[in-house]
Amino acid sequence: MNIGRNALAIIFLVLTSYATGEPNDLAKLAKDDKWGEPNNGLVTQLIPQSEEYVIGKPMKFGLVLKNISDSAKEHNRMVTIFKPLTVKTPDNNYPYDKIGPFSTQALQDESIDPCMVVILLENYDITEEYVILKPGKYTVQFRGKPASNIIEIEVKPGTPDERDLLVATLLSIIPEPNWQVIAPKIPPDKYENKKMVVLGRGFKTEGSARAILWLTKSQEEPFEQRQFVTIDKYLGKNSLGYFYIQMQPKALEYWPSIKEDIIKALKLEGEPEPNK
């Protein structure tokens, strides 16, 4: 099972919320006329947790679950751990998912007493999951069962997150649909002042290949060697910082001009270094 740090934080939050069953400030914000459609005696409500929604800033939501029946009900928390919210853009499309593929395992059902309200998500930031670069009206909804109410938010213009800009730029130059661009958030205690974007072709399938593009604020390489990497190069710099690439030889096989395409798309300056 492959679970990221954000997912583990959500698991901890859900576990503690179920363990106490005590209403907190988020549960108290639930409004009687905002619940979603009932399913098996349960209802959910999505609650905005950001004062405003601005490009490049966190966009946070909370989710609460209530038992409106007269008997205890079972609910599985798995649906709230990975990619729980559905987001629609101003043109009614889905924003690009920058988390990428993952694997999970089932969790045990939890019992919820009548009239009990529990927290499923708190301060869940959709910008950690989706690339959101365009201002306008977005809709957000919990996609599990029972489905929540639909929230409409107005996303205001702002300064885009650097990872989102990189993802959008790299998506514009991938040579074939089999390539994906993934931008996981790096724990600050592991790689301070570094950002990472993974370019992957056919994850876990025949003909797969991977490359990692690093953005740093200073030239302080080398990075730690990764198991699958045999090519490690400095590509150049722009206003965002210094760029390095680590990749498998197969990445060059399926995308021979990957280095040159990235340098051109990101408008990098400075002579790339030879192989280390």
C-alpha positions as CSV (number, residue, x, y, z in Angstrom):
1,M,0.0,0.0,0.0
2,N,1.3,3.4,-0.9
3,I,0.0,6.2,1.3
4,G,1.4,9.7,1.3
5,R,1.8,12.0,4.3
6,N,-1.3,14.0,3.6
7,A,-3.4,10.8,3.4
8,L,-1.9,9.6,6.7
9,A,-2.9,12.9,8.3
10,I,-6.5,12.5,7.1
11,I,-6.6,8.9,8.5
12,F,-5.4,10.2,11.9
13,L,-8.1,12.9,11.8
14,V,-10.9,10.5,10.9
15,L,-9.8,8.0,13.5
16,T,-9.7,10.6,16.3
17,S,-13.1,12.1,15.2
18,Y,-14.8,8.8,15.4
19,A,-13.1,7.9,18.6
20,T,-14.5,10.9,20.5
21,G,-17.8,11.5,18.8
22,E,-17.8,15.0,20.4
23,P,-19.0,17.9,18.3
24,N,-16.3,20.5,17.6
25,D,-16.3,23.9,15.8
26,L,-16.6,22.3,12.4
27,A,-19.5,20.0,13.3
28,K,-21.3,23.1,14.8
29,L,-21.0,24.9,11.4
30,A,-23.3,22.3,9.7
31,K,-26.6,23.9,8.7
32,D,-29.9,22.0,8.7
33,D,-30.8,23.0,5.1
34,K,-27.4,22.1,3.6
35,W,-27.2,18.3,4.0
36,G,-26.9,16.1,0.9
37,E,-29.4,13.4,-0.1
38,P,-29.8,10.7,2.5
39,N,-28.5,7.2,1.9
40,N,-29.2,4.4,4.3
41,G,-30.0,6.8,7.1
42,L,-26.8,8.9,6.7
43,V,-26.2,12.3,5.3
44,T,-23.1,14.4,4.6
45,Q,-22.4,18.1,4.4
46,L,-19.4,19.8,2.8
47,I,-18.4,23.0,4.6
48,P,-16.1,25.8,3.2
49,Q,-13.1,26.4,5.4
50,S,-11.3,29.2,3.6
51,E,-12.3,32.8,4.0
52,E,-11.8,33.3,0.2
53,Y,-10.6,31.1,-2.7
54,V,-7.6,32.6,-4.6
55,I,-5.3,31.1,-7.2
56,G,-2.1,29.9,-5.6
57,K,-3.6,29.8,-2.1
58,P,-4.9,26.8,-0.1
59,M,-8.6,26.0,-0.9
60,K,-9.9,24.2,2.2
61,F,-13.0,22.2,3.0
62,G,-14.5,20.2,5.8
63,L,-16.9,17.3,5.6
64,V,-19.2,16.0,8.3
65,L,-21.4,12.9,8.5
66,K,-24.7,12.6,10.4
67,N,-26.9,9.6,11.3
68,I,-30.5,10.8,10.9
69,S,-32.0,7.4,11.5
70,D,-33.2,5.9,14.8
71,S,-30.6,3.1,14.8
72,A,-26.8,2.7,14.6
73,K,-25.4,2.7,11.1
74,E,-22.2,1.5,9.5
75,H,-19.9,3.7,7.4
76,N,-16.5,3.0,5.8
77,R,-13.9,5.7,6.1
78,M,-12.0,4.6,3.0
79,V,-14.0,6.9,0.7
80,T,-12.7,10.0,2.5
81,I,-9.0,9.2,2.4
82,F,-8.0,9.3,-1.3
83,K,-9.3,11.9,-3.8
84,P,-12.6,12.4,-1.9
85,L,-13.9,15.6,-3.5
86,T,-15.1,16.1,-7.1
87,V,-14.3,19.5,-8.5
88,K,-15.7,21.1,-11.7
89,T,-14.1,24.0,-13.5
90,P,-15.9,27.1,-14.8
91,D,-16.3,25.4,-18.2
92,N,-17.8,22.3,-16.5
93,N,-14.7,20.1,-16.9
94,Y,-12.5,18.4,-14.3
95,P,-9.2,20.1,-13.3
96,Y,-6.0,18.1,-13.9
97,D,-5.3,15.5,-11.2
98,K,-1.6,16.0,-10.2
99,I,-1.5,13.3,-7.6
100,G,-1.5,10.4,-10.0
101,P,-2.1,6.6,-9.4
102,F,-2.0,5.0,-6.0
103,S,-2.9,1.8,-4.3
104,T,-5.1,1.3,-1.2
105,Q,-6.5,-1.3,1.1
106,A,-9.9,-1.5,2.7
107,L,-10.6,-0.1,6.2
108,Q,-13.1,-1.6,8.7
109,D,-16.6,-0.2,8.9
110,E,-17.4,2.2,11.8
111,S,-20.6,2.3,13.8
112,I,-22.4,5.7,14.1
113,D,-25.1,6.2,16.7
114,P,-28.4,8.0,16.0
115,C,-28.2,11.8,15.8
116,M,-24.4,11.5,16.0
117,V,-22.3,14.0,13.8
118,V,-18.7,13.0,13.0
119,I,-15.9,14.7,11.1
120,L,-14.7,13.0,8.0
121,L,-12.5,15.7,6.6
122,E,-11.1,18.9,8.1
123,N,-9.0,21.6,6.3
124,Y,-8.8,19.3,3.2
125,D,-7.0,21.4,0.6
126,I,-8.1,20.6,-3.0
127,T,-5.1,22.4,-4.4
128,E,-2.9,19.5,-3.2
129,E,-4.8,17.3,-5.5
130,Y,-5.8,19.4,-8.5
131,V,-4.1,22.0,-10.8
132,I,-6.3,25.1,-10.5
133,L,-5.0,28.0,-12.6
134,K,-8.2,29.6,-14.0
135,P,-10.3,32.0,-11.9
136,G,-14.1,31.7,-12.0
137,K,-16.9,29.7,-10.5
138,Y,-16.1,26.2,-9.4
139,T,-18.3,23.5,-7.8
140,V,-17.1,21.0,-5.2
141,Q,-18.8,17.9,-3.9
142,F,-18.0,14.9,-1.8
143,R,-18.1,12.0,-4.3
144,G,-18.8,9.1,-1.9
145,K,-21.9,7.7,-0.4
146,P,-23.9,9.5,0.8
147,A,-23.0,12.3,-1.6
148,S,-22.8,15.7,0.0
149,N,-24.3,19.0,-0.9
150,I,-22.7,20.9,-3.9
151,I,-20.8,24.0,-3.0
152,E,-20.2,26.7,-5.6
153,I,-17.1,28.9,-5.0
154,E,-15.7,31.9,-6.7
155,V,-12.0,31.5,-7.3
156,K,-10.3,34.8,-7.6
157,P,-7.1,35.6,-9.6
158,G,-3.8,35.2,-7.8
159,T,-0.2,34.1,-8.1
160,P,-0.2,30.5,-9.3
161,D,1.7,27.8,-7.4
162,E,5.0,27.0,-9.0
163,R,4.2,23.2,-9.1
164,D,1.0,24.0,-11.0
165,L,2.8,26.1,-13.5
166,L,5.3,23.4,-14.1
167,V,2.6,20.8,-14.5
168,A,0.7,22.9,-17.1
169,T,3.8,23.7,-19.1
170,L,5.0,20.0,-19.1
171,L,1.6,18.8,-20.1
172,S,1.8,21.0,-23.2
173,I,5.0,19.2,-24.4
174,I,4.5,15.5,-23.6
175,P,5.0,13.6,-26.8
176,E,2.1,11.1,-26.4
177,P,-1.0,10.5,-24.1
178,N,0.8,7.7,-22.3
179,W,2.9,10.2,-20.5
180,Q,1.6,11.7,-17.2
181,V,2.8,14.6,-15.2
182,I,2.6,14.2,-11.4
183,A,3.5,16.8,-8.8
184,P,3.5,15.4,-5.2
185,K,4.1,17.8,-2.4
186,I,7.5,17.2,-0.8
187,P,7.8,17.2,3.0
188,P,9.8,20.3,4.0
189,D,11.9,18.3,6.4
190,K,13.1,16.0,3.6
191,Y,13.9,18.4,0.7
192,E,13.9,22.0,1.9
193,N,13.5,24.6,-0.9
194,K,13.0,21.9,-3.6
195,K,10.0,21.0,-5.7
196,M,9.6,17.9,-7.7
197,V,7.6,16.9,-10.8
198,V,7.5,13.3,-12.0
199,L,7.1,12.5,-15.7
200,G,5.9,9.0,-16.1
201,R,5.0,6.9,-19.1
202,G,2.7,3.9,-18.6
203,F,3.0,3.6,-14.8
204,K,3.4,-0.1,-13.8
205,T,2.8,-1.3,-17.4
206,E,5.0,-2.6,-20.2
207,G,6.9,0.2,-21.8
208,S,7.0,2.3,-18.6
209,A,9.6,5.0,-18.1
210,R,10.1,7.7,-15.5
211,A,11.9,11.0,-15.1
212,I,12.0,13.5,-12.2
213,L,12.4,17.2,-12.8
214,W,13.7,19.1,-9.8
215,L,13.3,22.8,-9.1
216,T,15.7,24.2,-6.5
217,K,16.5,27.7,-5.2
218,S,20.3,27.2,-5.3
219,Q,22.9,25.0,-7.0
220,E,23.5,22.5,-4.2
221,E,23.5,19.2,-5.9
222,P,23.8,16.2,-6.2
223,F,20.5,14.8,-5.0
224,E,20.4,11.4,-3.3
225,Q,20.6,8.7,-5.9
226,R,17.3,7.0,-6.6
227,Q,17.1,3.3,-7.4
228,F,15.7,3.6,-10.9
229,V,17.8,6.6,-12.0
230,T,20.9,6.3,-14.1
231,I,21.0,9.7,-15.8
232,D,21.4,12.8,-13.7
233,K,21.7,16.3,-15.4
234,Y,21.6,20.0,-14.7
235,L,19.3,21.6,-17.3
236,G,19.6,25.3,-16.6
237,K,17.8,28.1,-14.7
238,N,15.0,30.7,-15.1
239,S,13.2,33.1,-12.8
240,L,11.8,30.2,-10.7
241,G,15.3,28.7,-9.9
242,Y,17.6,25.9,-11.0
243,F,16.4,22.8,-12.8
244,Y,17.8,19.3,-12.7
245,I,16.5,16.0,-14.2
246,Q,16.9,12.5,-13.1
247,M,15.7,9.7,-15.4
248,Q,15.8,6.2,-16.6
249,P,17.5,5.4,-20.0
250,K,14.1,4.3,-21.2
251,A,12.8,7.8,-20.8
252,L,15.2,8.8,-23.5
253,E,14.1,5.9,-25.6
254,Y,10.4,6.9,-25.5
255,W,11.1,10.7,-25.5
256,P,14.5,11.3,-27.1
257,S,14.2,15.1,-27.0
258,I,13.0,15.3,-23.4
259,K,15.9,17.4,-22.1
260,E,15.8,19.8,-25.1
261,D,12.0,20.1,-25.0
262,I,12.0,21.0,-21.3
263,I,14.8,23.5,-21.7
264,K,12.8,25.2,-24.5
265,A,9.4,25.1,-22.8
266,L,10.8,26.5,-19.5
267,K,13.1,29.0,-21.2
268,L,16.1,27.8,-19.3
269,E,19.4,29.5,-19.5
270,G,23.0,28.3,-18.9
271,E,24.8,25.4,-20.4
272,P,23.5,22.0,-19.1
273,E,26.2,19.9,-17.3
274,P,27.5,16.6,-18.7
275,N,26.4,13.3,-17.1
276,K,27.6,12.9,-13.5
